[in-house]
Amino acid sequence: MQKETIMCRGVAGGAAASNDNDNDNDDEKSTTSTSTKEQQQEVVPLATIGEVLSFAETTKTKVYLVLGFLLAVVSGLALPASIFYFSSILGDISAIAEEGLEPVLGIVYTMMVLGCISLVSDTMLAAFLETAANDMAMNLKQKWFEAVVRQDMAYYDLQDVSGTATMISTNGAKFQRGLSVKFGPGVKFLFTVIAGFGLAFYASWRVTLVVLGTIPVMAGSTGWVLSLNQSKTTRDNAAYSKAGTIVYQVASSIRTVLALNAAEEMIDKFTEATQTAYDGAVSQLIWIGIANGSLFSSFNAAYIGVIGYGSYLLYNGVLDSGCDPSGAITEDTPCNPAGEDIFLALMGVIFAGATLPQVSTAIEAFAGSRAACFPALLAMSRKSST
């Protein structure tokens, strides 16, 4: 109450004593300060991986992270294993008319085992990583709040701390998201991509080399999508942090705002801050769509290369040597590459290419976690001046 009375007197006295030149100078200073803050917010430094993982302080959290990582590796290798097994028994499926359903039963049982392994590993990795990420996010927010509270007055003169509560909440959620719902699937899909391309090279290196021509397009499109999403997130965080600052100022000095009849002005400022976030998000949608379209177009080009060139190799093999492309007829010499090799190369490239965007999304989310904890690390590492 006393603080608000002082604020009212200061505002009233300042308004009575100020002239047009002073107002112009104040506006210039305010504009310069705002533009400087916006420039600082556009460039978001990232914490190191070690600094991100430093918030896992308890033994339980560290064990959960390790177990979640290992289970993600197992889950990521389960799908390529099923592809490898299925392609290796294509000849048995072709010979069902002679041997009966015995080969099919073996395939069914093996696929059921691989499915159970995927189910258990996916469930457990989600449980472990969600628990670990929740503990780390809670530790981040507590340490950040403690660091802000223990600072001296010089810190509050240099930093705009009115939006710190909003930053702690939003950055904590962003930090947790990058280490839970995205980190585990990111590791899983990364090993799926590696194993998929490995199987493709193992099956037919000639077919796979054709696909490598589309890799630069895939990598460029993925990097473009990642860059657009990161810049969009940075601008959104800056705009919403500004909106949170306005809400904090109004809520903490509501009587002053009403006494000066400044409610409409504060509403306009809040609307402007949220409109900035909206305009920034909408302006990039068309470019994000083009980048995603380029990424998926490169996948289709890879599929065309695998199917077209693989069919050409099979046709030439049958035409030149009369080999058996299916491998089902044991009396005949199988083609090199055989039909199952082309199928394995095709499926390996398809699954590796389909999961590659998921890896980029996980990398983006983890980069968001690194950016989210960097302000906390700055506050924690700052020493109070004496």
N, C-alpha and C positions, 0 to 999 in steps of 0.2 A: 504493500500500500504506500509506504513512504517512498519507495523507489519510483513508483508510477507518478506520484505527486511531483517529485523532482524532475522526472522526464517531462511532465506537462509544463512545468515552469520553464525548463530549458528550451522546450520547443516553442512556447509562446514568446519568451524573451528573444530567442534567436530570430523568430519571424518578424518581431517588431523592429529589431535592430538591423536586420540585413537589408541590403539594397539590391538593385538588379545586377550589379557587377559581381557581388558576392555570390548570388544565385548562379550566375553563369560559371563562375570558378568552381563552385560546388558540383555543378552538373558535369563540367569537364573532368574533375577529379573522379566523380562517380563512374563516368563512362570509361575513363582510362583504367580504373580499378577493375571494373567488370570485364573489359576486354582482356586485361592481363590475366585474370582468373580463368577466363574461357580458354585462352591460349595455353595456360598451364594444364587445364583439364583435358585438352585435346591430346597431348602427349602423355600417355599413361605408361610409366615404367613398370616392369614386371619383376616380381620376386623370383629368386632362384628356386629350383626344385627342392634343394635342401632346406631352404627357409620355409617353404610350404609344408614340408613334412615335419618341420620342427615343432609344430603344434600337436603332434602325436607324442605326448609325454609319458603316458602310462604304458605299462607292459601290455595290458589288454588291448589297447588301441594299436600298438605296433604288431602284435600277433594277428589281430584281425586284418590289418592291411596286408601282411604277408600271405595269410590264408586266402584272402580275396584275390590277390594277384595270381597265386598258383591255381586256384579254381577257374579264374578267367582264362588262363593258358589251356587248361584241360578242356574247358567248354569251347574254346576257339579251335582246338585241334579235332574235336569230335566230328564236325561236319566234313572237313577234308578226309578224315578216316573213312567215313561212310561212303564218300564219293570214290575213294580208292578201292574199297572193297566191292562196291557195286560194279565198277567198271571191270574189275578182275574176274567177275563171274558172269560176264555177258555171254561167254561161250557156253557156260552151263545152262543158261536160260534158253539159248538157241537149241540146245539138245534135249529139251524137256520131252519131246515126242518119243525119244528113245529111252530115257532114263526115268521117266515119271516125274512126280512132284518132289522128290527128295532134295534136289538142289534148291527148289523154291523154299522149302521149310528151313533149310540152313540159312538162306538169305533173310527170311522173316525173323528168326531168332537173333541173328547178329544185329539186325537193324533195331530190334527191341532193346537189346543191351546198350547199343549206342544211344538210343533215345533216352533210356533211363539215366545213363551217365550225364547227358546234356541237361536233363531235368534237375537232377540233384545238384550238379555243379552250378547251374544258373541260379537256382534258389539259394544255395548257400553263399555264393559270392555276393549276391544282392544283400543278403542279411548281414554278412560280415562288413562289407564296405559301407552300407548305410549306417550301421552302428558306429564304425570308426569315423566316418565323415561327420556324424552328428556330434561325437565327442570333440573332434578337432574344431568344428565350427563354434561350439560352446566355449572352448578354451580360447579361441581367437577373440570372441566378443568380450569375454571377461578380461583378458589381458589388455585389449584395446581400451576398454572403459577405465581400467585401473591406470593405464598410462596417461589418459586424458585428465583424469581427476588429480593426479599428482603433479601436473605441470605448474610452472610458475606463471605469473601474469604476463610475462613477455611472450609466452606461447600464444595466449589468447589475443594479444595485439597483432601477431603476425598471421594467425590462422583464423579463417571463418568457421568457428566451431558451432554456429547456430544450426548447421545441418549435419552435425556429427552423429546425432541420434539416428537420423535417417540413413546415413552412410553405414553405421554399424549394423543396422538391421538388414539393409539391402545387400551390402557386401558380405555379410555372414551367410545369407541364403545363397548368394552366388558362389561363395567359397565351398559351401557344402554340396551344391549341385555338381560342381566340377570334379569332386572327389568321390561321389557316390553314383548317381544315375548315369554319369557319362564316363567316369574313369574305368570302371569294370568292363562295360561293353566296348570301350575303346581298346583295352588290352586284348579282349576276346577277338574283336574283328581284326586287330593288327596281326595276330597269329593266324587267323583265317586267311588273310591276304597273303602272308608269307608262305604258308603251307599250300595255298591254292596255286600260286605261281610256281612253287617248287614242284608240285605234282605235274603241272603243265609242262615244265621243262623236262622232267623225268619221262613223261609219256612221249612227247615229240618236240624236240628242241626246234626243229624247223618250223613247225606250226606256231610255236610260241614266239619265235623271233619275229614272225610277221606281226604279231600283236604288239610287240614292243614299239612299233612305229606310232601307235596311238598313246603311248605312255606320256610323252611330253605334253600332249593336249590334255590328258587326264590331270597331270600334275599342275599345269598352268591354270586349268579351270578350277581345280580344288583350291589352289592358292588364292585365286581371285575371289572365290566364295568366302574363304576364310578372312581375307582382308576386308571385304565389304561388311561382313557380320561384325568384325571387331570394331571397325570405325563406327558402325551404327550403334553398338552397345556403348561405346565411349561417349558419343554425343547424347544418348538417352540418359546415361548416368549423370552427366553434367547438368542437363536440363532439369531432371527430376530432383537432383540435389539442390538446385536453385529454388525449385518450387517448395521443397521441404524447408528451406531456410525461411521463405516467406511465411509459411504456415507457423513455424516456430515463433517468429517475431510477432505475428499477429496474436497468437494464443497467449504468449507471455506478457504482452502489453495490450490486451484487448480494451481495457478502460481508456488508455491513451488514444488508441485508434478511434474509438467511439467519441471521445471528447473532442477530437480534432476533426470529426466527420470525414475520416479517411478510409471508410470501409470500401467504397466503390473503387478508390485508387488501388487498394491492396488486392481487391478482386481482379482488377485489370492486370496487375503485375503477375498474379498467380496464373491467370489465363494465358498471358504472354509466355510464361515459362513452360507451361504444358503444351502450348501450341508449337513452340520451338521443337520439342521432342517429337510431336506428331509430324511436323513438316519434314524433319530430318529422316524419320522412318519411311514416310511415303515417297520421298524424292529418290530413294535408292531401290525401291521395289523393282522397278523395271530392269535395273542393272543386275540385281540379284537373280531375277528370272532369266536373263540372258546367260549369266554365268552358270546357273544350274542346268539350263538347256544345253550349253556347250559341254558340260560334264557328262550328261547322259548321252549326248550324241557321240561322244568318244567311246562310250561303252558299246553302243550299237555298231560303230565302226569296227571295234575289236571282235564282236561276234561275227560280223560279215567276213572278216579276215580268217578267223578260225574255221568256220564252216566251209567257205569257198576254197581255201587252200588245202584244207584237210580232204575235202571231196576230190580235189584234183590229184593229190598224192595217192589216194585209194584207187582212183580210176586208172592212173598210170601203172600202179602195181599190178592190178588185175589184167590190164591190157598187155603188159610186157611179159609177165611170168605166169599168169593164170593162177596166182596165189589166192588163198581163201581170206577175204577181208573180215569175216566174222570170227574166225578161230574155232568154230564149232565142229568142223570136219577134221578129225585128227589125222586122216590119211594125207591131207593136203598141207602144204607149207603155208603158214600164216603170212600175211603181208607185213611189210615193215615200212611204215607203221601200219598196224592193224586197226580194225574198226574200233576196238576197245581203247586203243591209244589215242585215237582222234577224239573219242567220247570223253576220255579222262582230261585231255588238254582243253576241250571245249568247256567241260563243267568246272575245271580248275580256274580258267580265265573268267568264266561267268560269275562264279561265287566270289572270286577275288575282286573283280571289278565292281560287283554289286555292293560289297561291304566296304570298299575304299572310301566312299563319302562318309560312312559312319566313323571311320578313323579320323577324318578331318574334323568332323563335328566334335568328337571327343577331345582332339587337340585344342580346338577353339574353346571348349568348356574349361579345360585345364588351364589354358592361358587366362581365361576369365578368373579362375581361382588365384592365379599368381598376381593378377592385377588387383583383385579384391583385397588381398592381405597386405599389399605394399603400403598403403596409408597407415595400417596398424603397426607395421614394422618401423616406419618412420617415427611414429609417436612413442613406441617402446624404446627405440634406440636413442632418443633425444634426452640429454641430461639437463636438468634444471640449472639455470645460472644462479650463482650465489653472490 
